[in-house]
Amino acid sequence: MSKRIKIFLLAIIYTLTSLSIFSVQASKVTYSKTLEQIYKSKDVYTETQKRLTEFNKNYSNITYLFSAGKSVQKRDLSVIKIGSGSKKIFINAAHHPREYIGTILTLNQIQNLLEAYASNGSIDGQKVRNLLDNQVTFYFMPLVNPDGVQICVSGSPSYYFNANKVDLNHNYDALWFKKITSTYSTGTKVFSEPETQAVRDLCLNIEFDLTLAYHAAGNIIYWYFGQEGADRTRDLTYANMLKTTTGYSLVSPSNYKSSTSGFKDWCVQKLKIPSFTLEVGGKRGITKPVEWSYYSTIWNENKLIPVRIAKQLMTQAKFNSDKKTSLIYKSNLFREGQIISLDGKQYIAEKDVTLLAGKISDSQKEKLNLTEIYINKIPYINLETLAECLKLNFKFEKSSNTVYIS
């Protein structure tokens, strides 16, 4: 048998084996709770964490679960990354507690993508495996405000704030103004809250190309915050696609300054990227969470959204330059320092090593010093050597410009 034929046969066997593994994996996936049980739970945070952990365990070849920070009451602000494409999309939900139907929707969207990937299936005519392997990476944060959601489900169904009684979606740096009463606050300053700080740092570190936030209710789409020219044309194209897909109405741009300092507003104004707020659930949920009976309609309106925004994103000519190298250390986003890539290697400022890893022994310091370089007269240490010293795994993902140490 010729060498060429052998290689060809091995390639076929590998492909069939891979497909078999994915099929078996998909068929065996079970979850501790249904989405309805999570929605009706008195501990939505814990059940959401469990579901994200189950996703990460069952689809570990394509997912990575990490925390972007902590809430006021020290709950993890969990993010699940799906894919390894170079273009990056961030989808979040539950800035406002009583609107946590978006949490369930994002969990469903995650599951839909993962199951299609595992079965080598398609969504909306798009091969999901090709999309996630070669084009796009999704980052989902289903619970931006876990403390508030817990307050909501524990007897205060109309609750709208975080644990500090701050409206998180009026705490971003986009025409922010201070307003504090006995029952309501926009915060003492922009990004005064740990939840909005975490979202901000995630966006600044990962450098998304597009963001989408789920709220409830109204069946409307917010898309505009002062963008003009090519950016306005670009974002209106997305907005019209979202309108066609969901059947929701576009909010007129004529009076956009009447509601400011939202997450979408900040992304549009300061990050200069397409960003959208989708209000799901019809007119329900204004004073209490959306009734579960409406969920099937919400799902049917939104199940194609991740893939459709990804396909639209791939038609863009202008993207983020992705200059920053981000670091996820022991499943936590490293937010405090800067990582630099140089000649294919990644470095951390020497002053940040202790902040990142804690106390370093003299022998470890000696080894690290051998990798020391100076950038603008500041000493930097090689991250791969640091991981080796700490007996941790090191991985650099070029497509997302991210270092993982675990």
N, C-alpha and C positions, 0 to 999 in steps of 0.2 A: 504494500500500500504506500503510495507516495506521501511525502511530507505535507503537501498542500491539501490532500484529501483528509489526512488525519486532523489537521488544524480545522478544516471545515466541519468535520464530524464533531470535534470537541466543542466548537462554537455552538452547534445545534444542541448538543447535550446540555451545555451551560444555560442556553436560553430556555430550554424546556424545563430544566431544573428550577430556574429562577421563577418561571411562571407558576410552577407547581408549588413552590414555597409561598409565593404571594397568595395563591388560591387557598392553600391550607390555612395560612395566617388569617385571611379574611373570613373563612368559614368558622374559625374557632373563637372569634372575638365575641365576648359577652361583657355586659356592663352590670355593675352592682345596682344601679337604679335606672329607670326609664327617664326620659326628659320630663315627662309629666310629673313623676315622683320628685325630681329635683326641684321643679318649679313650685310644687306644693309643700316642699320640705320646710321645717322650722330652722334648718341649718343649711341654707343655700350655699354658703361659702364652702363648708366642708364637702358637700356633695359635688360642687363644681370642681374643687381640687381633686377629688377622687376620679372624676370623669377625665380630667386633663391628664392625671397620672396614668389612667388606663389607656388613653390614647398613646401616650408616650411609650408605655411598655409594649403595647401590641403593634405599634408601627415605628419602632425605634430606628429603622433604616431611613426614615424620612422626617422624623420629628426631633425636636429638642425643647425641653421644658425648663424654663428658668424664671427667676423672680426679678422684676424691674425695680423693686423697692418694697417698703412696708407702709401700711396704712397708719392712721392715727393710733389705732388699737393694735398695731404690730401684726396685722394679717398680711400674708404675702400678696403682692400684686403680680399674679402669675401671667406669664406670656408663653404661648406655645408657638414655636417656629415650625413651619411646614415647607419643605422644599430646599433647593440649593441654587435657584436661578439668581441672576445678578440684579434683576429689578425687584424692588421690595415694596410690599403693600401692608399697611397696618390697619386692622379692623378691631374696633373696641366697642364695649357696651357698658351700660349701667353707671354712667356718670351720676345719674339721678336714681336713687334706690327703687322708687315705685315703678320704674321703667325697666325692671330687670327681665322682662320678657325678651329683651335683646340678648341677655346672657344665654338663654335657652336657644335663641336663634343662632348665635355664633357657635355654640357647641354643636348644633345640628349641621351648620355649614362645614365645620371642621371634620365631622364624621363623614359627611358626604364626599369631601375631597379625599380623605384617607381611604375610604372603601373603594372609590373609583381608581385611585392609584394602585391599591393592592390587587385589584382584579384586572388591571390594565384596561380600564373602561374609559368612557368618554362622558363629559358633561357639556351639553349644548353644542355637540359636534366637535369638542376639543378633547384630544387625548390628554388625560390629566397627567399621566406619567411623563410625557414629553414636556408639558407645561412646567411641572415642578422640578424636573431634573435639569432643564436647559434654559428656562426663561424667567420664571418668577418664584419668589419666596414670599409666603404669607406669614405675618406675625399677628396672632389673635390675643387680645386681652379681654376675656369675657366679663370680668368684674373689676372695673376701674374703682368702684366705691364699695368694697365688701363690708365695711363697718355699717354704712348706711343701709345696705340691703338687709343685714342682720337685724337692724332696728326696725326696718319695714316689716319683715316677716315675723317679728316677735311681738306684734301688737299695735304697731303704728303704720298702717297701710298707706297713709298719705305722705310718709316721710320723704323729704326731697334733698337732704343735705348729707355731708359726711359727719363724723362723730363730733366735729367742732362746730356744727351747725352752719357750715359754709357751703354755698352752692358752687360745686366744683366747676360747673360749666360757665361760671362767671368769674373765674380766678386765673384766667390766662392773659398773657400780655398782648392784648389786641383792643385798644381803646378802653382799657380797664378803668373803672372808677370805684372809689371806696363807698360802700353803703353798708352800714351795720345798724341793725335794730335788735330788739330783744329776742326776736325769733328768726332773723335772717341776716346773712352776711355774704358779701363778695370777697371777704378776706381782708386782713389788715394791709396786705400789699399783693402784688402779682406773685403767683406761685407761692403763696404763704403756706399751702397745704402739702403734706408729704405725698399725697396721691397725684396732684398735678405736677409736683417736682419730679416724681418718678416718670410720668408720661412725657414730660419735657425732656428729661435726660435720655430716655429711650429713643425719642425722635432725633435728638441731636447726635446720639452715638451711632444709631443704625442708619440714619439718613434715608428715610423712606422716600419713595417716588410718588406715593399717593396714600391718603388716609381716608377712612370712613368710620363714622361713629353712629351707633344705633341708639335712638331714643324712642319714647312713646308718649303721646300718640298724635294722630292727626292725618296720617297718610299724605305727608308732604315732604319735600326735599329742599333743604337749605344748601345752596351751592356758591353764593356770591358774597364777597366781602371786599369790594373795591378794586378787584383786579381789572385791568384794561388791556386792550390790544390783543396780541396773540394768546396771552394767558386767559383772557376772558373767553375768547373763541374756543380754546382748548377745553376749558372747564364746562362751558355750555354744551359742548358735544357730549361729554360724560353725563351731564345732568339730563340731557334729552334721552340718552340711552337708559339711564336709571328710571326715568319717567315711563319710557316704553315698556321696560321689563316689569316694573312694579304696578303701574297704573296710578302712581301717586302724582300729585300736582307740584310744580315748581313754585317756590316762594319768589315773589317779585323782588328784584334787586333794588327797587326804587327807594325803599326805606330801611336799608340794611343796618344803619347806625342805631336803630331803635332797640336792637338786641346785640350786645357786644361782649367781648372777652370770653368767647366760647372756644372750645378746642379747635373746631373747624376754622374759626376766625383767625386764630393764631397761626395755624398751618398755612392758610392762604396769604395772610399779610406778612408774616415774618419768615416762614420757610419757603414761600413762593412755590408751593406744590398744590396740585389738585386735592381738594378735601371736601367731604360731603357729610351732611347730617341727614339721616333717614329717620323720619318719625313714623313708626309702624303702629298698627292696631286700630286704625280708624279713629273715631271720636271717643273710643273707650280709653280708660286709664288716666283720665285727667286728674282725678282725685284719689285713685286707687290703682293697684296693678291691673293690667289687662286680664280679663277673664280667660281661663285656659281654653274655653270653647272657641275662641278666635284664633288659636295658634295655627291650626291647619291652613287657614287663609293666609296668615302672615308668612308661613313657610312657603306656600306656593308662590307668593309674590316675590320672595327674596332668595329662593334656593339657587338661582342662577347667577346671583350678583357677584360672588367672588370670581368666577370664571369670566364673566362678561367684562368686569372692570380690568381683569388681567389682559384679556384680548385687546381691549381698547388701549391699555397702557402700552402694549407692544407696538402700537401704531404711532406713538409719540416720536418726535424728533429730538426733544429736549428732556434730559434726565438730570437727577442729582449727580454731582461729580464723585460722590462717595469717597471723600478725601480722608475721613477718619477711620482708623482701625479701632474696632470695638473689642472689648474683652468680657467674656462671661467666665467668671471664676467660681468654681464650686456651685454652679447653677444659680449664680447671682450676677446681674449686670454690674460691672465695675464702673461706677459713676464719678468717682472722686478725682481720678488722674487721667493723663493722656497717654495713649499707646502710639508709638511711632513705628512705621514700617520703613526699612532701609535695606536696599540690596537683597530683598526677599526674606529678610529676618525682621522680627518684631521686638521692640524694646520698651521698657518702662522706666520712668525717671527713678533714679536711685532713692530719692526721698519718699517715693510712694511704695517701695517694696515692703516696708514694715506695715504701712497702712493696709496693704493688700494681704500679706501673708503672716503678719504677726512677728514674733521674735525669731530672728535668724541666728544660727550658731556661728561661731568664729570660723569653723571649717567651711560652712556654707558660704559665708561672706568671702572667704579666700577664693573659692571656686567661682563665685559670681564676679568678683573683681577682675578675673581674667577675661571676662567678656565686656568689660566696661568700655563704653565709647562716650565721647563728648559731642553734644549737639548744642550749639549756641552757648558753649561754656558750661552746660549742665550735664552731669554724668547720668548715663542711661545703662540699664542692665538688660541682657538678653533674656527674653521671656521663656524660651525653650529650656535654657540652662536653669532658670529659676524653677520651672516645673520639675526638671530632673532632680534638683537638690531637694525638693519637697516630696519626691517620689509620687508625683502626680502625672496624669496623662496630658500631653500637649497636642493640640490640633489647630492648624491654621486653615480656614476655609477661604480660599481666594475669591470665590464668586461673591460672597457677602462681606469680604474684608473683615472677618471676625476671627478672633483667637478664642479657643475653648480650652480651659485648664480644669480638669476634674479628677 
